[in-house]
């Protein structure tokens, strides 16, 4: 065998890929956190890590499982996601089972990410024909992209297999409604809130099930209503669902629930429309329980 072919032949003999776990993908368990058994055995349990430490010296946590909190953003070209907090950021590389169309729903929200921290290569070579070096180093994970000619990219990355909303939950007592609540004021004078971002809490009323608003004011079939007392507004842009819950817009029994909605206000013909950004399910405040 020619001497030049010895390293390649030796690498082919020594490198044995670790067979990936079949996983519990979203089609099998309804979850977007895959089967961790093989990854935990390979990388260990995820450890709490600060985004600042990972962004500023990614070598410290290279190839270790981490759990990190930050805000979900996108790169300038819109092709990749970033985890950012202030000036610190890392690139997010999705594991094979991640459905990125679902990740888009978390855009600009605080999120918790679990995965493997890895330093991005400037320009990686191949360890075997058709295999990038990062894939050979971590056969359970997708290969890393190169930073070459992407000078605005961070040096650190997380190849993530789990991502979830980390928006802080406010205590229920802070949402006790009153005649001065945001929803009542918004419904009374929506033009004063035009294009403003507000958070309101109201009773779920489905597709205007109780006739709180004029039927002709409903603009889209997906619009639904929340109310407080005699005041009601339309919610647009999101279905009444969240992590672990979904309400039936045609069922009066669902009106036992209250929903906290954050979004932007639009006023039309004296009617308030709130384009939802985030939703949170709440039990009825004490003063509204029967």
Rosetta silent file (secondary structure, phi, psi, omega in degrees, C-alpha in Angstrom):
SEQUENCE: XXXXXXXXXXXXXXXXXXXXXXXXXXXXXXXXXXXXXXXXXXXXXXXXXXXXXXXXXXXXXXXXXXXXXXXXXXXXXXXXXXXXXXXXXXXXXXXXXXXXXXXXXXXXXXXXXXXXXXXXXXXXXXXXXXXXXXXXXXXXXXXXXXXXXXXXXXXXXXXXXXXXXXXXXXXXXXXXXXXXXXXXXXXXXXXXXXXXXXXXXXXXXXXXXXXXXXXXXXXXXXXXXXXXXXXXXXXXXXXXXXXXXXXXXXXXXXXXXXXXXXXXXXXXXXXXXXXXXXXXXXXXXXXXXX
SCORE:     score description
SCORE:     0.000 S_00000001
   1 L     0.000  130.059  178.348    0.000    0.000    0.000 S_00000001
   2 L   -57.162  145.548 -177.808    1.459    3.400   -0.885 S_00000001
   3 H   -58.469  -36.123 -176.355    2.597    5.376    2.168 S_00000001
   4 H   -64.375  -22.367 -177.305    0.241    8.304    1.337 S_00000001
   5 H   -92.140   -7.224 -176.658   -2.807    6.040    1.778 S_00000001
   6 H   -62.950  -46.690 -179.030   -1.830    4.699    5.210 S_00000001
   7 H   -59.638  -41.657 -178.398   -3.341    7.524    7.360 S_00000001
   8 H   -65.953  -41.894  179.824   -6.683    7.316    5.573 S_00000001
   9 H   -65.977  -40.160  179.366   -6.816    3.527    5.860 S_00000001
  10 H   -64.129  -40.959  179.088   -5.856    3.676    9.532 S_00000001
  11 H   -63.050  -38.993 -179.637   -8.571    6.262   10.240 S_00000001
  12 H   -65.080  -32.939 -179.735  -11.166    4.075    8.537 S_00000001
  13 H   -77.127  -38.173 -174.527  -10.174    1.144   10.785 S_00000001
  14 H   -81.064  -34.303 -174.548  -10.066    3.081   14.040 S_00000001
  15 L   -83.019  117.105  177.051  -13.144    5.286   13.652 S_00000001
  16 L  -118.576  114.360 -178.043  -16.319    3.444   14.521 S_00000001
  17 L   -64.571  141.308  175.296  -19.490    5.572   14.387 S_00000001
  18 L   -81.212  121.818 -177.792  -21.747    5.410   17.438 S_00000001
  19 L   -64.130  129.658 -178.983  -25.178    4.265   16.236 S_00000001
  20 L   -68.653  146.375  173.872  -27.743    6.992   16.941 S_00000001
  21 L   -66.345  141.211 -179.392  -30.626    6.240   19.263 S_00000001
  22 L   -59.926  -24.459  171.854  -33.900    5.883   17.311 S_00000001
  23 L    79.834  162.694  172.904  -35.237    8.716   19.438 S_00000001
  24 L  -114.808   85.294 -177.683  -38.685    9.814   20.480 S_00000001
  25 L   -75.104  173.034 -178.063  -39.466   12.285   17.734 S_00000001
  26 H   -61.571  -24.615  179.871  -42.542   14.508   17.650 S_00000001
  27 H   -78.079  -14.393 -177.265  -44.366   11.977   15.521 S_00000001
  28 H  -107.213  -25.978 -175.861  -43.980    9.286   18.192 S_00000001
  29 H  -134.538    1.279 -178.937  -44.429   11.130   21.476 S_00000001
  30 L    67.507   20.689 -176.869  -45.776   14.582   20.672 S_00000001
  31 L  -123.652  146.345  177.169  -42.612   16.064   22.143 S_00000001
  32 L  -105.097   21.414  167.321  -39.889   18.180   20.599 S_00000001
  33 L  -112.412  113.123 -172.481  -37.300   16.959   23.087 S_00000001
  34 L   -71.654 -178.043  179.769  -35.837   13.788   21.558 S_00000001
  35 L   -69.441  120.644 -172.763  -34.700   10.612   23.324 S_00000001
  36 L   -93.305   -3.759 -169.445  -31.821   11.658   25.563 S_00000001
  37 H   -56.456  -50.251 -177.280  -30.584    8.226   26.647 S_00000001
  38 H   -72.847  -35.977 -179.865  -27.665    7.924   24.209 S_00000001
  39 H   -69.593  -41.173  178.647  -26.802   11.637   24.322 S_00000001
  40 H   -64.099  -37.204  177.929  -26.808   11.727   28.119 S_00000001
  41 H   -66.437  -31.407 -176.416  -24.567    8.673   28.146 S_00000001
  42 H   -84.747  -42.262 -173.263  -22.231   10.346   25.676 S_00000001
  43 H  -112.352  -10.188 -177.422  -22.205   13.950   26.990 S_00000001
  44 L    87.932  171.629  178.016  -23.602   13.649   30.529 S_00000001
  45 L   -65.372  140.275  177.448  -26.558   15.407   32.133 S_00000001
  46 L   -60.653  134.982  178.080  -26.959   19.031   30.945 S_00000001
  47 E  -106.372  146.055  176.756  -25.416   21.473   33.403 S_00000001
  48 E   -62.097  131.511  179.882  -26.615   25.010   34.060 S_00000001
  49 L  -140.207  150.010  178.051  -24.377   27.442   32.176 S_00000001
  50 L   -88.475  142.241  177.705  -24.370   31.177   31.638 S_00000001
  51 H   -63.321  -35.473  179.507  -24.715   32.554   28.151 S_00000001
  52 H   -60.527  -46.870 -179.065  -22.011   35.097   28.935 S_00000001
  53 H   -65.143  -41.371 -178.647  -19.436   32.408   29.771 S_00000001
  54 H   -68.047  -38.243 -177.876  -20.306   30.322   26.726 S_00000001
  55 H   -72.184  -37.066 -172.929  -20.218   33.281   24.349 S_00000001
  56 H   -86.209  -26.199  176.282  -16.954   34.753   25.590 S_00000001
  57 L  -146.962   78.006 -176.019  -14.920   31.536   25.889 S_00000001
  58 H   -63.697  -17.076 -179.798  -16.675   28.642   24.121 S_00000001
  59 H   -67.547  -26.614 -178.183  -13.650   26.379   24.632 S_00000001
  60 H   -61.108  -35.434 -175.733  -14.445   26.087   28.355 S_00000001
  61 H  -114.737   16.782 -175.932  -17.623   24.093   27.662 S_00000001
  62 L   -56.683  125.374  176.976  -16.710   22.587   24.301 S_00000001
  63 L    65.520   33.796  174.209  -18.560   19.292   23.714 S_00000001
  64 E  -120.639  145.514  179.525  -20.386   19.392   27.058 S_00000001
  65 E   -75.956  131.602 -175.276  -24.143   19.201   27.600 S_00000001
  66 E  -134.499  160.630  170.451  -25.540   22.503   28.855 S_00000001
  67 E  -126.185  119.226 -171.462  -28.798   24.204   29.785 S_00000001
  68 E  -133.086  143.620  177.616  -28.820   27.924   28.921 S_00000001
  69 E  -113.364  138.560  176.844  -31.419   30.696   29.035 S_00000001
  70 E  -169.378 -170.557  179.573  -31.525   33.654   26.647 S_00000001
  71 E  -103.916  135.787 -176.934  -33.685   35.411   24.069 S_00000001
  72 E   -81.109  123.523  178.164  -34.330   33.769   20.701 S_00000001
  73 E  -133.321 -176.159  178.403  -33.232   35.878   17.716 S_00000001
  74 E  -126.138  156.348  172.764  -32.095   35.269   14.110 S_00000001
  75 L   -69.446  165.898 -175.736  -28.906   35.905   12.156 S_00000001
  76 L   -58.644  -35.421 -179.486  -28.971   38.780    9.684 S_00000001
  77 L   -82.653   -3.694  177.895  -29.659   36.489    6.747 S_00000001
  78 L    73.381   10.363 -175.745  -32.526   34.807    8.630 S_00000001
  79 L   -92.108  -19.726 -176.253  -31.067   31.340    8.018 S_00000001
  80 L  -134.884  157.989  175.238  -30.006   30.505   11.580 S_00000001
  81 E   -98.441  152.254  175.993  -31.203   31.155   15.124 S_00000001
  82 E  -123.372  148.890  168.148  -29.221   32.875   17.851 S_00000001
  83 E  -106.735  121.035 -169.110  -29.506   32.751   21.627 S_00000001
  84 E  -133.320  146.108  171.599  -28.795   36.270   22.853 S_00000001
  85 E  -148.342  107.704 -174.699  -28.654   38.235   26.084 S_00000001
  86 L    65.989 -124.416  179.072  -27.367   41.794   25.782 S_00000001
  87 L   -94.809   -2.666 -178.882  -24.201   41.668   23.699 S_00000001
  88 E   -93.049  136.852 -178.673  -23.573   37.973   24.343 S_00000001
  89 E  -155.758  154.224  172.730  -24.811   35.432   21.814 S_00000001
  90 E  -135.658  154.616  177.239  -24.270   31.909   20.507 S_00000001
  91 E   -79.996  142.288  175.999  -25.420   30.201   17.326 S_00000001
  92 E  -105.355  121.696  178.495  -28.163   27.572   17.644 S_00000001
  93 E  -109.433  117.875 -175.205  -27.710   24.445   15.516 S_00000001
  94 E   -73.234  138.403  168.798  -30.838   22.231   15.482 S_00000001
  95 L   -66.834  163.887 -171.168  -30.606   18.516   16.205 S_00000001
  96 L   -59.595  -31.715 -174.832  -32.046   16.341   13.474 S_00000001
  97 L   -87.096   -3.385 -177.444  -35.457   15.888   15.133 S_00000001
  98 L   -74.466  131.325  174.546  -36.134   19.591   15.738 S_00000001
  99 L   -94.539  102.157 -173.686  -38.995   21.121   13.712 S_00000001
 100 H   -69.029  -18.682  175.653  -37.762   24.669   13.125 S_00000001
 101 H   -66.710  -29.642  176.342  -41.202   25.861   11.997 S_00000001
 102 H   -77.223  -32.990  178.930  -42.318   25.316   15.594 S_00000001
 103 H   -62.719  -32.929 -178.844  -39.251   27.105   16.937 S_00000001
 104 H   -57.518  -28.077  179.998  -40.307   30.213   15.008 S_00000001
 105 H   -64.488  -18.823 -177.637  -43.258   30.580   17.405 S_00000001
 106 H   -96.817    6.040 -176.245  -40.745   31.419   20.170 S_00000001
 107 L   -54.032  132.273  177.178  -39.066   34.249   18.254 S_00000001
 108 L    71.655    5.384  177.940  -37.980   37.179   20.487 S_00000001
 109 L   -97.333  156.151  169.889  -39.109   35.353   23.648 S_00000001
 110 E   -69.007  133.021 -177.030  -36.917   34.224   26.537 S_00000001
 111 E  -133.412  156.548  171.828  -36.229   30.511   26.026 S_00000001
 112 E  -109.388  129.286 -175.749  -34.436   27.667   27.779 S_00000001
 113 E  -119.416  135.086  171.912  -32.208   25.568   25.519 S_00000001
 114 E  -117.596  137.921  179.009  -30.668   22.168   26.181 S_00000001
 115 E   172.606 -160.459 -177.338  -27.948   20.738   23.991 S_00000001
 116 E  -109.582  124.737  175.993  -24.221   20.402   23.439 S_00000001
 117 E   -76.241  132.682  177.664  -21.949   23.435   23.487 S_00000001
 118 E  -144.129  140.445  175.276  -19.409   23.433   20.652 S_00000001
 119 E   -78.076  133.236 -178.935  -16.929   25.985   19.365 S_00000001
 120 L   -73.541  134.416  177.030  -17.570   26.812   15.719 S_00000001
 121 L   -77.161  148.590  173.943  -14.682   25.954   13.364 S_00000001
 122 L   -69.216  -52.066  175.660  -13.263   28.619   11.096 S_00000001
 123 L  -154.719  107.861 -176.228  -12.862   26.132    8.265 S_00000001
 124 L   -91.014  152.348  175.775  -13.028   22.436    9.023 S_00000001
 125 L   -96.469 -166.486  178.825  -11.609   19.638    6.969 S_00000001
 126 E  -110.656  138.679  177.839  -12.852   16.119    6.357 S_00000001
 127 E   -92.857  -28.807  175.946  -11.904   13.163    8.523 S_00000001
 128 E  -140.757  159.220  179.326  -13.290   10.603    6.066 S_00000001
 129 L   -54.497  122.376  177.433  -14.553   10.964    2.506 S_00000001
 130 L    81.140    5.315 -179.836  -17.808   12.908    2.636 S_00000001
 131 E  -124.043  122.674  176.810  -17.680   13.500    6.411 S_00000001
 132 E   -70.986  153.629 -177.146  -16.814   16.843    7.991 S_00000001
 133 H   -56.091  -40.837 -177.454  -14.489   16.819   10.981 S_00000001
 134 H   -66.740  -28.236  177.343  -17.223   17.982   13.380 S_00000001
 135 H   -73.700  -36.418  177.736  -19.453   15.062   12.370 S_00000001
 136 H   -69.302  -36.480  179.061  -16.676   12.562   13.049 S_00000001
 137 H   -68.840  -34.871 -176.979  -16.002   14.130   16.465 S_00000001
 138 L  -132.909   77.767 -174.849  -19.708   14.052   17.364 S_00000001
 139 L   -65.832  -17.532  177.938  -21.479   11.350   15.324 S_00000001
 140 L   -81.799   -7.872 -174.412  -24.703   11.776   17.336 S_00000001
 141 L  -119.985  158.908  174.863  -24.998   15.413   16.251 S_00000001
 142 L   -70.096  157.485  179.027  -25.291   17.233   12.924 S_00000001
 143 L   -66.921  154.705  177.801  -22.095   18.787   11.527 S_00000001
 144 L   -84.802  148.794  171.504  -21.227   22.347   12.448 S_00000001
 145 L   -79.780  156.194  177.126  -21.186   25.171    9.890 S_00000001
 146 L   -82.837  149.395  175.766  -17.917   27.043    9.272 S_00000001
 147 L   -85.161  -11.011 -175.894  -17.433   30.644   10.449 S_00000001
 148 L   -54.803  131.176 -179.632  -15.337   31.512    7.396 S_00000001
 149 L    65.954   15.149  174.881  -16.724   34.637    5.656 S_00000001
 150 L  -125.625   65.926 -169.818  -19.340   34.974    8.430 S_00000001
 151 L   -70.037  -16.371  178.233  -17.502   37.486   10.558 S_00000001
 152 L   -86.521   -3.121  179.824  -20.661   38.624   12.386 S_00000001
 153 L   -78.431  148.792  172.920  -21.199   35.102   13.754 S_00000001
 154 L   -73.090  168.375  178.533  -20.266   34.235   17.349 S_00000001
 155 L   -86.157  -24.480 -177.310  -17.563   31.663   18.084 S_00000001
 156 E   -97.566  156.928  178.429  -19.766   29.543   20.316 S_00000001
 157 E  -147.404  161.742  170.087  -22.736   27.367   19.453 S_00000001
 158 E  -129.001  121.339  171.219  -25.266   25.014   21.018 S_00000001
 159 E   -86.888  107.220 -166.370  -26.537   22.030   19.074 S_00000001
 160 E  -103.932  141.668  175.499  -29.941   21.869   20.740 S_00000001
 161 E  -114.980   -3.685  177.863  -32.414   19.041   21.133 S_00000001
 162 E  -148.149  135.411  176.333  -34.843   20.899   23.405 S_00000001
 163 E  -145.908  133.251 -176.470  -36.116   24.491   23.427 S_00000001
 164 E  -145.599  157.139  178.764  -38.985   25.872   25.496 S_00000001
 165 E   -64.310  128.451  179.248  -40.617   29.143   26.502 S_00000001
 166 L  -116.787   24.268  178.072  -38.951   30.569   29.634 S_00000001
 167 L   -61.503  127.457 -179.512  -41.210   33.600   30.083 S_00000001
 168 L   -61.006  139.362  177.471  -41.539   34.234   33.846 S_00000001
 169 L   -89.694  126.825 -179.857  -44.978   33.429   35.246 S_00000001
 170 L   -84.896  145.061  178.571  -46.468   36.289   37.229 S_00000001
 171 L   -57.979  144.583 -177.028  -48.310   35.532   40.497 S_00000001
 172 H   -61.534  -32.567 -175.793  -52.073   35.247   40.092 S_00000001
 173 H   -64.860  -20.684  177.916  -52.769   37.915   42.686 S_00000001
 174 H   -71.670  -13.096 -174.720  -51.221   40.513   40.387 S_00000001
 175 H  -108.344   19.357  176.342  -54.012   39.865   37.910 S_00000001
 176 L   -63.306  116.720 -175.380  -57.015   40.569   40.136 S_00000001
 177 L   -72.928  157.872  177.130  -59.282   42.574   37.778 S_00000001
 178 L  -151.337  175.482 -179.519  -60.890   45.874   38.685 S_00000001
 179 L   -66.929  -12.633  179.673  -62.858   48.622   37.017 S_00000001
 180 L  -103.613   12.973 -176.030  -59.527   50.261   36.196 S_00000001
 181 L   -65.675  161.551 -179.353  -58.007   47.170   34.509 S_00000001
 182 H   -62.130  -40.070 -178.362  -56.269   47.415   31.153 S_00000001
 183 H   -63.438  -44.370 -179.894  -58.935   45.365   29.375 S_00000001
 184 H   -62.355  -45.096  179.994  -61.773   47.615   30.573 S_00000001
 185 H   -67.666  -37.565  179.006  -59.875   50.759   29.590 S_00000001
 186 H   -64.466  -45.605  179.968  -58.815   49.239   26.269 S_00000001
 187 H   -65.669  -31.894 -177.454  -62.375   48.271   25.335 S_00000001
 188 H   -75.936  -34.116 -176.708  -63.688   51.715   26.343 S_00000001
 189 L  -145.256   68.721 -175.552  -61.172   53.744   24.312 S_00000001
 190 H   -62.183  -29.282 -178.458  -59.158   51.510   21.945 S_00000001
 191 H   -63.256  -25.049  178.934  -57.955   54.459   19.851 S_00000001
 192 H   -73.037  -15.796 -178.436  -55.917   55.660   22.831 S_00000001
 193 H  -109.322    8.053 -174.783  -53.913   52.410   22.710 S_00000001
 194 L   -48.835  125.358  177.236  -53.440   52.267   18.924 S_00000001
 195 L    63.351   15.690  175.407  -50.252   50.314   17.985 S_00000001
 196 L   -92.332  152.332  174.859  -49.243   50.044   21.635 S_00000001
 197 E   -92.475  124.096 -178.021  -48.071   46.812   23.239 S_00000001
 198 E  -134.308  162.027  171.734  -50.267   45.848   26.199 S_00000001
 199 E  -121.737  127.567 -179.603  -50.963   42.874   28.449 S_00000001
 200 E  -129.609  158.290  175.205  -54.558   42.118   29.418 S_00000001
 201 E  -124.599  128.362 -178.186  -56.353   39.392   31.341 S_00000001
 202 E  -150.895  162.357  177.813  -59.848   38.335   30.332 S_00000001
 203 E   -75.602  133.506 -179.554  -62.404   35.542   30.395 S_00000001
 204 E   -71.149  126.925 -178.096  -62.280   33.280   27.367 S_00000001
 205 L  -126.798   21.333  174.422  -65.450   33.628   25.283 S_00000001
 206 L    53.530 -140.477 -176.459  -64.543   31.650   22.177 S_00000001
 207 L   -84.641   52.211 -178.016  -65.975   32.820   18.874 S_00000001
 208 L    63.602   45.237 -173.122  -68.079   35.561   20.528 S_00000001
 209 L   -62.056  -25.506 -175.895  -70.239   32.860   22.110 S_00000001
 210 L  -109.343   10.842  177.224  -72.142   35.306   24.316 S_00000001
 211 L    65.129   32.907 -179.597  -72.592   38.102   21.777 S_00000001
 212 L   -69.444  -25.796 -179.362  -70.351   40.529   23.644 S_00000001
 213 L  -125.826  154.878  177.604  -69.259   42.165   20.378 S_00000001
 214 L   -58.357  133.575 -177.161  -71.127   42.866   17.113 S_00000001
 215 H   -57.868  -36.520 -177.377  -71.001   39.761   14.919 S_00000001
 216 H   -72.686   -9.897  179.770  -69.982   41.828   11.892 S_00000001
 217 H   -81.546   -9.421  176.995  -66.887   43.128   13.745 S_00000001
 218 L   -74.382  121.252 -172.803  -65.242   39.716   13.491 S_00000001
 219 L   -94.709  -32.942 -179.438  -62.677   40.039   10.699 S_00000001
 220 L  -129.979  151.501  178.732  -61.196   36.533   10.478 S_00000001
 221 L   -62.522  -24.356 -178.685  -62.595   33.084   11.260 S_00000001
 222 L   -84.449   -5.165 -179.506  -59.668   32.544   13.619 S_00000001
 223 L   -70.761  146.824  177.591  -60.527   35.612   15.770 S_00000001
 224 E  -143.531  171.585 -167.044  -61.836   34.993   19.296 S_00000001
 225 E  -119.702  142.977  162.622  -63.023   37.037   22.274 S_00000001
 226 E  -125.852  153.291 -177.806  -62.018   37.700   25.867 S_00000001
 227 E  -143.536  163.126  168.498  -64.031   39.850   28.225 S_00000001
 228 E  -139.337  111.484 -175.789  -64.149   41.300   31.703 S_00000001
 229 L    63.933 -123.818 -179.612  -67.628   42.111   32.897 S_00000001
 230 L   -92.664    2.258 -177.266  -69.353   44.085   30.136 S_00000001
 231 E  -102.982  135.239 -177.562  -66.099   44.899   28.322 S_00000001
 232 E  -144.510  152.291  177.426  -64.812   42.676   25.501 S_00000001
 233 E  -139.919  159.208  174.973  -62.128   42.712   22.798 S_00000001
 234 E   -88.541  140.472  172.551  -61.152   40.563   19.817 S_00000001
 235 E  -108.991  129.985 -177.711  -57.926   38.516   19.922 S_00000001
 236 E  -126.262  163.869  170.267  -56.232   37.926   16.564 S_00000001
 237 L    88.195  -18.734  178.978  -53.105   36.254   15.216 S_00000001
 238 L  -143.680  142.384  171.261  -52.954   33.208   17.505 S_00000001
 239 L   -74.110  153.862 -179.175  -55.202   30.277   18.314 S_00000001
 240 L   -75.759   78.670 -179.555  -56.105   29.882   22.020 S_00000001
 241 E  -153.966  161.465  178.003  -53.454   27.296   22.838 S_00000001
 242 E  -159.972 -164.236 -177.841  -50.074   26.989   24.468 S_00000001
 243 L   -67.158  109.550  177.169  -47.684   24.475   25.942 S_00000001
 244 L    85.736    6.041  178.936  -49.875   21.672   27.296 S_00000001
 245 E  -148.668  154.095  175.556  -53.242   23.338   26.693 S_00000001
 246 E  -155.945  131.639  179.541  -55.738   24.178   23.956 S_00000001
 247 L  -104.121  144.565  178.845  -59.228   25.713   24.280 S_00000001
 248 L   -86.701  116.497 -175.362  -62.212   24.917   22.070 S_00000001
 249 L   -70.349  -10.648 -178.459  -63.516   28.183   20.601 S_00000001
 250 L  -105.559    3.306 -175.555  -66.999   26.665   20.165 S_00000001
 251 L  -108.126  121.137  178.155  -67.471   25.336   23.705 S_00000001
 252 H   -67.297  -26.107 -179.497  -69.157   27.462   26.370 S_00000001
 253 H   -64.341  -22.050  179.980  -67.696   25.219   29.083 S_00000001
 254 H   -74.447   -9.575 -178.103  -64.237   26.620   28.247 S_00000001
 255 H   -71.569   -2.453  173.218  -65.340   30.047   29.508 S_00000001
 256 H   -70.272  -15.209 -178.010  -64.287   28.966   33.009 S_00000001
 257 E   -93.901  150.080  171.491  -60.760   29.838   31.897 S_00000001
 258 E  -114.975  149.848 -178.066  -59.126   33.237   31.751 S_00000001
 259 E  -127.622  132.596  172.582  -56.296   34.073   29.372 S_00000001
 260 E   -91.715  124.003 -176.178  -53.481   36.575   29.744 S_00000001
 261 E  -123.368  130.526  171.900  -52.669   38.064   26.328 S_00000001
 262 E  -114.715  130.967 -179.565  -49.756   40.287   25.341 S_00000001
 263 E  -174.686 -168.148 -177.927  -49.869   41.940   21.952 S_00000001
 264 E  -107.270  140.391 -172.908  -50.319   45.060   19.831 S_00000001
 265 E   -90.942  138.250  169.373  -53.547   47.037   19.700 S_00000001
 266 E  -130.009  135.981 -179.665  -55.503   47.981   16.619 S_00000001
 267 E  -112.761  134.485  177.203  -58.675   50.053   16.766 S_00000001
 268 E  -147.002  119.763  178.922  -61.412   49.933   14.138 S_00000001
 269 L    53.135   40.797  176.597  -64.869   51.514   14.410 S_00000001
 270 L    77.972    6.009  179.564  -64.598   51.721   18.173 S_00000001
 271 E  -107.867  138.760  179.678  -63.700   48.022   18.535 S_00000001
 272 E   -94.394  132.139  174.376  -60.377   46.841   20.025 S_00000001
 273 E  -121.306  127.735 -179.711  -58.365   44.130   18.283 S_00000001
 274 E  -113.390  111.531  177.918  -55.310   42.738   20.045 S_00000001
 275 E   -78.810  107.372 -169.334  -52.802   40.948   17.796 S_00000001
 276 E   -71.388  137.057  169.927  -51.464   38.337   20.204 S_00000001
 277 E  -105.265  -42.714  178.815  -47.756   37.724   20.691 S_00000001
 278 E  -137.059  149.876  178.845  -47.960   35.533   23.811 S_00000001
 279 E  -130.955  145.421  174.813  -50.761   33.678   25.613 S_00000001
 280 E  -143.240  131.051 -179.525  -50.959   32.209   29.110 S_00000001
 281 E   -80.632  135.719 -179.274  -53.838   30.225   30.596 S_00000001
 282 E  -133.651  147.934  170.154  -55.103   31.418   34.000 S_00000001
 283 E   -73.485  163.335 -179.293  -57.837   30.289   36.407 S_00000001
 284 L   -63.020  137.176  174.626  -60.644   32.764   37.097 S_00000001
 285 L   -58.932  156.640 -173.696  -59.674   35.478   39.585 S_00000001
 286 H   -56.553  -38.308 -176.289  -61.229   35.081   43.046 S_00000001
 287 H   -72.242  -10.665 -178.621  -63.739   37.884   42.521 S_00000001
 288 H  -112.282    5.348  178.944  -65.118   36.142   39.408 S_00000001
 289 L   -86.496  142.137  179.540  -65.453   32.611   40.782 S_00000001
 290 L   -90.235    0.000    0.000  -68.913   31.272   41.465 S_00000001
